[in-house]
Amino acid sequence: MSTIDCPDVATQDQLANVPDAARPEVDRNLALIDSQITEAYKRFADEKAQIERDPQFADNAILNPLKDKRAATLERIALSIGRVAERPQGLEGLAPCTLRAGNSPAEGGQGQNGGQNGGQGDGQNGGQDPGQNGGQGDGQNGGQDPGQDGGQGDGQNGGQDGGQDGGGQNGGGQAGNGPEASDFVDITTVQPNVKKARTARGGSKGTFTTDCGVNEAGKFNSDNVIVAPGVSNGAHHMHDYVGNQANDAFATDDSLAAAQTSCRNQGDKSTYYWPVLRLQNGQDEADANVDGGGKEGNVGEIQTPSQVTLTFAGSAKSKVTAMPRFLRIITGDAKAFTNGDANANASWSCTGFEDRQLKDKYPICPEGSQVVRSFKFQSCWDGQNADSANHRTHVAFADQNGRCQNGFKAIPQLQQRVVYDVPPGPGFALDSFPEQLHKPITDHGDFINVFDDNLMKKVVNCINGGRKCT
């Protein structure tokens, strides 16, 4: 067993429309639920040997206490909503958690073929299509137990295989917390799988690119102002930030609008953030002993991207309309390892091979090629709301033909590309919630639109006019 698997409360239908009056208290309790899982995972990691000798120990010492804490927190969520609206039913059924083996099918591809076939799709539907069948591969790495190579690492790979001891001179920091060797695949063995949608006559072919740097200033924190406003360490992993320089858990629309920006065009004070990427080389970062960092299994040297490209693109079928100021969009799922891939949208590749995208594998790039993380954000908006209770239902992806459905409007689509110059082969991983084991499928991106009105008009005019603007 390699992780604790709990239902994700925030994505449940009962919480799809939390009243505004109840949202602060609900958000605080959702963040508390994440903290409870983190504490349980730490206990699980500390007591792993005892659990392997006596599986009942896990129930008595970890799972049952966790269930009781979750049940009490879920009751507080139900009460807070019930004070101002109809009380949600069935939340108590989300309290129990289980133990899961690292090679569970929900992880996606197992081995080389799983990695090749698990990444089909066009980015917009990332992880929702053939990635669901990614666990069927029987390639060279298929079927390896997480602990098969544990304790036998060679320094570079030590601690990546989910063994008990993790092995290798420099690998101990990630022992038992992932990733493992089968989470990586040689990009040269993957077949091209990217298909570009054709733009119809009524579509919008232009682009607007904003240059906001690569986080040269080293702005990091483990907050998430979208998901857990007002809660320090709400993400339980470190984020890179470019653009707005006031982004933390306590940022408001007003403070974001008044802040400095790293973007070259000062009319763009938007915030763009994603989990940091680290080299697992045994070198401590400044966050080695703090929340969101080493305390939660996120260790190693944080890598500054060699390149960050932020492009807003058009719709294949229609003109785009302006985004509302302070629109919030989350793409991907930070908990996709335990939730499954319904909301996953990770895309991993290598420079020179970007017609091949991996959804549930990290790429091993050949010499001279760099690792690429990319996202295509949701590009359809409900026309009314800048956010929603689950932070998802106010925006959507276009359908397979490029059209927005259910009365949604096409908006400029943020396409984010982050490049890293890291050594070839296993030896890096993104930060994650502890129970997500640094799996590549959990990659995600967050965006808050703080373009001023004039610049947003320019964005829309450039896209609809078929021009390439910066």
C-alpha positions as CSV (number, residue, x, y, z in Angstrom):
1,M,0.0,0.0,0.0
2,S,1.4,3.4,-1.0
3,T,-1.2,6.0,-0.3
4,I,-4.4,7.0,1.4
5,D,-7.4,7.3,-0.9
6,C,-10.2,9.6,0.2
7,P,-13.2,10.9,-1.7
8,D,-12.7,14.5,-2.9
9,V,-15.3,16.5,-1.1
10,A,-14.9,19.7,-3.0
11,T,-15.9,18.2,-6.4
12,Q,-19.1,16.5,-5.1
13,D,-22.5,17.5,-6.6
14,Q,-23.8,18.5,-3.2
15,L,-21.3,21.4,-3.2
16,A,-21.7,22.5,-6.8
17,N,-23.7,25.6,-5.7
18,V,-22.6,26.7,-2.2
19,P,-24.3,30.0,-1.2
20,D,-22.0,33.0,-1.1
21,A,-22.9,33.5,2.6
22,A,-21.6,30.0,3.5
23,R,-18.5,29.9,1.2
24,P,-15.9,31.3,3.6
25,E,-16.7,28.7,6.2
26,V,-17.0,25.9,3.7
27,D,-13.7,26.8,2.1
28,R,-12.0,26.8,5.5
29,N,-13.4,23.4,6.3
30,L,-12.4,22.0,2.8
31,A,-8.8,23.2,3.5
32,L,-9.0,21.5,6.9
33,I,-10.0,18.2,5.2
34,D,-6.8,18.5,3.1
35,S,-4.8,19.1,6.3
36,Q,-6.3,16.0,7.9
37,I,-5.3,13.9,4.9
38,T,-1.8,15.3,5.1
39,E,-1.5,14.5,8.8
40,A,-2.8,11.0,8.2
41,Y,-0.4,10.4,5.3
42,K,2.5,11.5,7.4
43,R,1.5,9.0,10.1
44,F,1.1,6.3,7.4
45,A,4.6,7.0,6.1
46,D,6.1,6.9,9.6
47,E,4.3,3.7,10.4
48,K,4.6,1.9,7.1
49,A,6.6,-1.0,8.4
50,Q,4.1,-1.6,11.2
51,I,1.2,-1.5,8.7
52,E,2.9,-4.1,6.5
53,R,3.2,-6.4,9.5
54,D,-0.3,-5.7,10.7
55,P,-2.8,-4.3,8.2
56,Q,-5.4,-3.9,11.1
57,F,-3.0,-1.3,12.6
58,A,-3.8,1.0,9.7
59,D,-7.5,0.9,10.5
60,N,-7.1,1.4,14.2
61,A,-4.3,4.0,14.2
62,I,-4.9,5.9,10.9
63,L,-8.1,5.3,8.9
64,N,-10.7,5.2,11.7
65,P,-9.4,8.4,13.4
66,L,-9.2,10.1,10.0
67,K,-12.8,9.0,9.3
68,D,-14.0,10.6,12.6
69,K,-12.2,13.9,11.9
70,R,-13.6,14.0,8.4
71,A,-17.1,13.2,9.6
72,A,-17.0,16.1,12.1
73,T,-15.7,18.5,9.4
74,L,-18.3,17.4,6.9
75,E,-21.0,18.0,9.5
76,R,-19.7,21.5,10.0
77,I,-19.9,22.1,6.2
78,A,-23.5,20.8,6.1
79,L,-24.5,23.0,9.0
80,S,-22.9,26.1,7.5
81,I,-24.8,25.6,4.3
82,G,-28.0,24.6,6.1
83,R,-28.1,28.0,7.9
84,V,-28.7,29.9,4.7
85,A,-30.0,27.3,2.2
86,E,-31.1,23.7,2.0
87,R,-28.8,21.4,3.9
88,P,-26.8,19.1,1.6
89,Q,-27.5,15.4,2.0
90,G,-25.1,12.5,2.0
91,L,-21.9,14.2,2.9
92,E,-21.4,11.8,5.8
93,G,-20.8,9.1,3.2
94,L,-17.6,10.8,2.1
95,A,-15.9,10.4,5.5
96,P,-14.3,6.9,5.1
97,C,-10.9,6.5,3.4
98,T,-9.0,3.5,2.2
99,L,-5.5,2.4,1.5
100,R,-4.5,2.1,-2.2
101,A,-1.6,0.3,-3.8
102,G,0.7,2.5,-6.0
103,N,-0.1,0.6,-9.2
104,S,-3.9,1.1,-8.9
105,P,-5.5,1.4,-12.4
106,A,-6.6,5.0,-11.5
107,E,-3.0,5.9,-11.8
108,G,-3.2,5.5,-15.6
109,G,-0.7,3.7,-17.8
110,Q,1.5,1.0,-16.4
111,G,4.6,0.7,-18.5
112,Q,5.6,1.8,-21.9
113,N,2.5,1.0,-23.8
114,G,0.3,2.6,-21.1
115,G,2.3,5.8,-21.4
116,Q,2.0,5.8,-25.2
117,N,-1.8,5.2,-25.3
118,G,-2.7,7.1,-22.1
119,G,-1.9,10.5,-23.6
120,Q,-4.2,10.7,-26.7
121,G,-6.4,13.8,-27.1
122,D,-5.9,17.4,-28.0
123,G,-5.1,19.0,-24.7
124,Q,-8.6,20.4,-24.3
125,N,-10.0,17.1,-23.3
126,G,-6.7,16.0,-21.7
127,G,-7.0,12.9,-19.6
128,Q,-10.6,12.3,-20.5
129,D,-10.3,10.2,-23.6
130,P,-8.0,7.2,-24.3
131,G,-6.1,8.1,-21.1
132,Q,-8.8,6.3,-19.2
133,N,-7.5,3.1,-20.8
134,G,-3.9,3.9,-20.0
135,G,-3.6,1.1,-17.5
136,Q,-3.7,-1.6,-20.2
137,G,-0.2,-1.2,-21.4
138,D,2.2,-4.1,-20.9
139,G,5.4,-2.5,-22.0
140,Q,8.9,-2.8,-20.6
141,N,8.0,-1.2,-17.3
142,G,4.5,-2.7,-17.0
143,G,3.5,-4.5,-13.9
144,Q,6.4,-3.4,-11.7
145,D,5.5,-3.2,-8.1
146,P,6.2,0.2,-6.5
147,G,8.6,-1.4,-4.1
148,Q,10.3,-3.7,-6.6
149,D,13.4,-1.6,-6.9
150,G,13.2,0.1,-3.6
151,G,16.5,0.3,-1.8
152,Q,18.5,-0.4,-5.0
153,G,18.6,3.2,-6.5
154,D,21.9,4.4,-7.9
155,G,21.8,8.0,-6.5
156,Q,20.0,9.6,-9.5
157,N,17.0,7.3,-9.3
158,G,17.2,6.4,-5.6
159,G,14.0,7.1,-3.8
160,Q,11.9,7.4,-7.0
161,D,10.9,3.7,-6.9
162,G,8.3,3.4,-4.2
163,G,10.3,1.1,-2.1
164,Q,10.4,1.0,1.7
165,D,13.8,2.6,1.9
166,G,14.2,4.3,-1.4
167,G,17.9,3.5,-1.8
168,G,20.6,5.5,-3.5
169,Q,22.9,8.1,-1.9
170,N,20.6,11.0,-2.7
171,G,17.2,9.4,-3.0
172,G,16.1,9.2,0.6
173,G,14.1,12.4,0.6
174,Q,11.4,11.0,-1.7
175,A,11.3,7.4,-0.4
176,G,7.8,6.0,-0.4
177,N,6.4,9.3,-1.6
178,G,7.0,8.9,-5.4
179,P,7.4,9.1,-8.2
180,E,8.6,5.7,-9.3
181,A,10.4,4.4,-12.4
182,S,7.2,3.4,-14.2
183,D,6.0,7.1,-14.0
184,F,8.6,7.9,-16.7
185,V,8.6,7.0,-20.4
186,D,11.1,7.7,-23.2
187,I,9.5,10.3,-25.4
188,T,11.1,8.8,-28.5
189,T,9.1,5.7,-28.1
190,V,5.8,7.6,-28.1
191,Q,3.9,7.9,-31.4
192,P,2.6,11.4,-32.5
193,N,-0.8,11.9,-31.0
194,V,-1.6,15.6,-31.3
195,K,-4.4,16.7,-33.6
196,K,-5.1,20.3,-34.3
197,A,-8.7,21.5,-34.9
198,R,-9.4,23.2,-38.1
199,T,-10.6,26.8,-37.8
200,A,-13.9,27.3,-39.6
201,R,-14.7,30.5,-41.6
202,G,-16.5,32.0,-38.7
203,G,-13.7,31.2,-36.3
204,S,-11.0,33.4,-34.7
205,K,-7.4,32.7,-35.7
206,G,-5.5,35.5,-34.0
207,T,-3.4,35.2,-30.8
208,F,-2.2,37.5,-28.0
209,T,1.0,36.6,-26.2
210,T,1.9,38.2,-22.8
211,D,5.5,38.0,-21.5
212,C,5.5,37.8,-17.7
213,G,9.0,36.2,-17.2
214,V,9.9,32.9,-15.7
215,N,9.6,33.7,-12.0
216,E,13.1,35.1,-11.8
217,A,12.2,36.6,-8.4
218,G,11.5,33.2,-6.9
219,K,7.9,34.0,-5.8
220,F,6.6,30.8,-4.2
221,N,4.0,29.9,-1.6
222,S,1.8,26.9,-0.8
223,D,-1.4,28.9,-0.8
224,N,-4.2,28.7,-3.3
225,V,-6.4,31.8,-3.3
226,I,-8.9,30.3,-5.7
227,V,-9.6,27.1,-3.9
228,A,-8.8,28.1,-0.3
229,P,-9.0,31.8,0.1
230,G,-7.8,33.1,3.5
231,V,-6.2,29.7,4.4
232,S,-2.4,29.6,4.6
233,N,-0.9,26.4,3.1
234,G,-4.2,25.6,1.4
235,A,-2.4,23.8,-1.4
236,H,0.0,21.7,0.6
237,H,2.6,22.1,-2.2
238,M,4.6,25.0,-3.6
239,H,3.5,27.1,-6.5
240,D,5.5,29.1,-9.0
241,Y,4.0,32.5,-9.7
242,V,4.4,34.9,-12.7
243,G,2.4,38.0,-13.3
244,N,0.7,39.4,-10.2
245,Q,3.1,39.8,-7.3
246,A,0.5,40.1,-4.5
247,N,-0.9,36.6,-4.8
248,D,-1.2,34.7,-1.6
249,A,-4.1,33.2,0.3
250,F,-5.3,36.6,1.5
251,A,-5.3,38.4,-1.9
252,T,-8.6,40.1,-2.9
253,D,-9.7,41.5,-6.1
254,D,-8.8,45.0,-4.9
255,S,-5.3,44.0,-3.8
256,L,-4.6,42.1,-7.0
257,A,-5.7,45.2,-9.0
258,A,-3.4,47.4,-7.0
259,A,-0.4,45.1,-7.1
260,Q,2.8,45.1,-9.1
261,T,3.2,42.6,-12.0
262,S,6.1,40.8,-13.6
263,C,4.4,41.1,-17.0
264,R,6.1,43.4,-19.6
265,N,2.7,44.9,-20.5
266,Q,1.7,46.6,-17.2
267,G,-1.9,46.3,-18.2
268,D,-1.7,42.6,-17.4
269,K,-1.8,42.1,-13.7
270,S,-3.2,38.6,-14.0
271,T,-1.9,35.8,-11.9
272,Y,-0.6,32.6,-13.4
273,Y,0.6,29.8,-11.1
274,W,1.4,26.1,-11.2
275,P,3.2,23.5,-9.0
276,V,7.0,23.9,-8.9
277,L,9.2,21.3,-10.5
278,R,12.1,19.9,-8.5
279,L,15.2,17.9,-9.1
280,Q,15.3,15.0,-6.7
281,N,19.0,15.2,-6.2
282,G,19.2,15.3,-2.4
283,Q,19.8,19.0,-2.3
284,D,17.7,20.9,0.3
285,E,15.7,24.0,-0.7
286,A,14.9,26.8,1.7
287,D,11.5,25.2,2.2
288,A,12.9,21.9,3.4
289,N,11.4,22.2,6.9
290,V,8.3,24.2,6.2
291,D,4.6,23.5,5.3
292,G,4.1,22.9,1.6
293,G,7.8,21.9,1.3
294,G,9.8,19.2,3.0
295,K,7.2,18.8,5.8
296,E,4.8,17.4,3.2
297,G,7.3,15.4,1.1
298,N,8.1,18.1,-1.4
299,V,11.9,18.1,-1.5
300,G,14.7,18.8,-3.8
301,E,15.9,21.9,-5.8
302,I,13.1,24.0,-7.3
303,Q,13.8,24.5,-11.0
304,T,13.3,27.9,-12.6
305,P,11.8,27.4,-16.0
306,S,14.0,28.2,-19.0
307,Q,11.0,29.6,-20.8
308,V,7.3,30.4,-20.0
309,T,5.0,31.2,-22.9
310,L,1.5,32.5,-22.1
311,T,-0.7,32.8,-25.3
312,F,-4.4,33.6,-25.6
313,A,-5.9,31.9,-28.7
314,G,-9.2,32.0,-30.5
315,S,-12.1,29.6,-31.1
316,A,-12.2,27.2,-34.1
317,K,-15.9,28.0,-34.6
318,S,-16.7,31.5,-33.5
319,K,-15.4,34.9,-32.5
320,V,-14.4,35.4,-28.8
321,T,-15.9,37.7,-26.2
322,A,-13.9,39.5,-23.5
323,M,-13.2,37.6,-20.2
324,P,-14.8,39.3,-17.2
325,R,-12.2,40.9,-14.9
326,F,-11.2,38.6,-12.0
327,L,-12.4,35.5,-13.8
328,R,-10.9,32.5,-12.1
329,I,-10.0,29.3,-14.0
330,I,-8.5,26.1,-12.7
331,T,-7.4,23.5,-15.2
332,G,-6.3,20.0,-14.4
333,D,-6.8,18.2,-11.1
334,A,-4.3,18.3,-8.3
335,K,-5.8,15.1,-6.9
336,A,-6.2,13.2,-10.1
337,F,-4.3,10.2,-8.8
338,T,-7.0,9.5,-6.2
339,N,-9.9,11.2,-7.9
340,G,-9.4,9.5,-11.4
341,D,-8.9,11.5,-14.6
342,A,-12.3,13.1,-15.2
343,N,-10.8,16.6,-14.6
344,A,-7.2,15.8,-15.5
345,N,-5.6,18.0,-18.1
346,A,-1.8,17.3,-17.8
347,S,0.3,17.4,-20.9
348,W,4.0,16.5,-20.8
349,S,6.5,16.4,-23.7
350,C,9.9,17.4,-24.8
351,T,11.1,20.2,-27.1
352,G,11.3,18.8,-30.7
353,F,8.7,16.2,-29.8
354,E,5.7,18.3,-29.0
355,D,3.4,16.4,-31.4
356,R,3.6,13.7,-28.7
357,Q,1.9,14.5,-25.4
358,L,1.8,12.4,-22.3
359,K,-1.0,12.6,-19.8
360,D,0.0,10.2,-17.0
361,K,3.8,9.9,-17.6
362,Y,6.8,12.2,-17.2
363,P,8.9,12.3,-20.4
364,I,12.5,11.1,-20.6
365,C,13.9,13.6,-23.2
366,P,17.0,12.9,-25.3
367,E,20.2,14.8,-24.9
368,G,19.7,18.4,-26.0
369,S,15.9,18.3,-25.6
370,Q,14.1,20.0,-22.7
371,V,11.0,19.0,-20.6
372,V,7.7,20.8,-21.6
373,R,4.6,21.2,-19.5
374,S,1.6,22.6,-21.3
375,F,-2.0,23.4,-20.6
376,K,-4.9,24.5,-22.7
377,F,-7.4,26.1,-20.3
378,Q,-11.2,26.0,-20.5
379,S,-12.3,28.4,-23.3
380,C,-16.1,28.6,-22.8
381,W,-17.7,30.8,-20.1
382,D,-21.3,30.9,-18.8
383,G,-21.6,34.6,-19.5
384,Q,-22.4,35.5,-15.9
385,N,-20.0,34.2,-13.2
386,A,-16.4,34.9,-12.5
387,D,-16.2,31.9,-10.3
388,S,-18.4,29.0,-9.0
389,A,-18.7,27.0,-5.8
390,N,-16.5,24.1,-7.2
391,H,-14.4,26.6,-9.3
392,R,-15.3,24.6,-12.4
393,T,-18.9,24.9,-13.6
394,H,-18.7,28.5,-14.7
395,V,-16.3,27.5,-17.4
396,A,-16.0,24.6,-19.8
397,F,-14.1,23.1,-22.6
398,A,-15.3,23.4,-26.2
399,D,-16.7,20.1,-27.6
400,Q,-14.8,17.9,-30.0
401,N,-15.9,20.2,-32.9
402,G,-14.7,23.3,-31.1
403,R,-18.1,24.7,-30.2
404,C,-19.2,26.0,-26.8
405,Q,-22.3,24.2,-25.5
406,N,-25.2,25.0,-23.1
407,G,-25.3,28.7,-23.9
408,F,-21.7,29.2,-23.0
409,K,-19.6,31.9,-24.8
410,A,-16.2,31.5,-26.4
411,I,-13.5,33.5,-24.6
412,P,-9.8,33.8,-25.3
413,Q,-8.2,30.5,-24.4
414,L,-5.1,30.6,-22.2
415,Q,-2.4,28.3,-23.6
416,Q,0.4,27.9,-21.1
417,R,3.8,26.4,-22.0
418,V,6.5,25.9,-19.4
419,V,9.9,24.6,-20.4
420,Y,12.7,23.2,-18.1
421,D,16.4,22.4,-18.8
422,V,16.8,19.4,-16.5
423,P,19.1,16.4,-16.9
424,P,17.7,13.6,-19.2
425,G,16.0,10.7,-17.5
426,P,14.2,10.2,-14.2
427,G,15.2,12.5,-11.5
428,F,12.6,15.3,-11.4
429,A,9.0,15.6,-10.2
430,L,6.3,18.2,-9.6
431,D,5.1,19.1,-6.1
432,S,1.9,17.5,-5.0
433,F,-0.4,16.9,-2.1
434,P,1.3,14.1,-0.1
435,E,-1.2,11.4,-1.0
436,Q,-0.9,12.2,-4.7
437,L,2.7,10.7,-4.8
438,H,4.0,13.4,-7.3
439,K,2.2,11.6,-10.1
440,P,2.4,13.5,-13.4
441,I,-1.3,13.2,-14.0
442,T,-1.9,15.6,-11.1
443,D,-0.3,18.6,-12.9
444,H,-2.6,21.6,-13.0
445,G,-2.6,25.4,-13.6
446,D,-4.5,28.3,-12.1
447,F,-5.3,31.7,-13.6
448,I,-7.0,34.9,-12.4
449,N,-7.7,37.5,-15.1
450,V,-6.6,41.0,-14.0
451,F,-6.2,42.5,-17.5
452,D,-7.3,46.1,-17.6
453,D,-10.3,46.9,-19.8
454,N,-8.3,48.5,-22.6
455,L,-5.8,45.6,-22.8
456,M,-8.6,43.0,-22.8
457,K,-10.2,44.8,-25.7
458,K,-6.9,44.6,-27.6
459,V,-6.7,40.9,-26.8
460,V,-10.2,40.3,-28.2
461,N,-9.6,42.5,-31.3
462,C,-6.3,40.8,-32.1
463,I,-7.8,37.3,-31.8
464,N,-11.0,38.1,-33.8
465,G,-9.0,40.0,-36.4
466,G,-6.7,37.2,-37.1
467,R,-3.6,39.1,-35.9
468,K,-0.7,37.9,-33.8
469,C,-0.1,40.5,-31.0
470,T,2.0,41.0,-27.9
